[in-house]
């Protein structure tokens, strides 16, 4: 299942579940993906989510004009935080 929720004009929260396939019993079943409307907002969200959490992928430039990071928050929820300069 997938969900897309517009937080405001430029910020969108996406969610997806991961099916239980043999061999992934310990895998995180839900990943939330938020696309922020500014680099400042994305950096702030990533930092706040990482407090008492685990950074799986540091928030940094992933390709020209795109930033991406992944973190497990203090509750164990997986978050991907994104920002695109040209959208």
HELIX and SHEET records of a PDB file:
HELIX    1   1 UNK A   39  UNK A   50  1                                  12    
SHEET    1   A 6 UNK A   2  UNK A   6  0                                        
SHEET    2   A 6 UNK A  12  UNK A  17 -1                                        
SHEET    3   A 6 UNK A  30  UNK A  35 -1                                        
SHEET    4   A 6 UNK A  78  UNK A  84  1                                        
SHEET    5   A 6 UNK A  66  UNK A  72 -1                                        
SHEET    6   A 6 UNK A  54  UNK A  63 -1                                        
END                                                                             
